Amino acid sequence: MEKNPGYTTIDEYIQTFPTETQKRLRAIRKLISKLAPGATEKISYQMPTFYLNGNLIHFAAFAHHIGLYPTPSGVEEFKRELSKYKQGKGSVQFPLDEPLPLDLIGRIVKFRVEKNTRKAKE
């Protein structure tokens, strides 16, 4: 799926995907917005990004999965629960043909908010 890197908002980004993928992206965005109310939205690395005392979390859609990028610490902290998903050093892939684990994503977001807030105070 070729994407136009010219989008400047998360809304523009989400609109480039099929309807079902858009629903998943919106669910993740809504969850992050709720759990990190002080975070700002932006496009970074051509992905939707939430920023709170630094990059909080990125997410992106691909042909067969949604990628979540909670940094290496976010993946490491939840490695047991994430073990059923394909992972990279700071990323995890949630297949489009499986239910989105919003509860787990929410706990990862809360962890990242706490970590970034603590880092900013130090």
ZIKAHU-V860016 format. One line per field, one symbol per residue. ss: DSSP state (2 for helix, 1 for strand, 0 for the rest). phi: phi as a letter, one per 20 degrees, with the letter a starting at -180 (. if undefined). psi: psi as a letter, one per 40 degrees, with the letter a starting at -180 (. if undefined). A space follows every 10 residues. Layout:
# ZIKAHU-V860016
ss->???
phi->???
psi->???
This chain:
# ZIKAHU-V860016
ss->0000000002 2222000022 2222222222 2222200001 1111001111 1000111111 1000111110 2222222022 2200001100 1111100000 0222222222 2222222222 20
phi->.edefefdcf ggggfedfgf fggfffffgf ffgfecfefd eadcllcgcd cblofeadbb dcgcbdedce mgfffffdgf feffdfccgc bbddgfecgf efffgffffg ffffffffff ff
psi->hhiheeieid ddddeeiidd dddddddddd ddddegdeii iihhffihhh hhfihdiiii iideihhhgf iddddddfdd dedeihiadf iihhieeiih gddddddddd dddddddddd d.
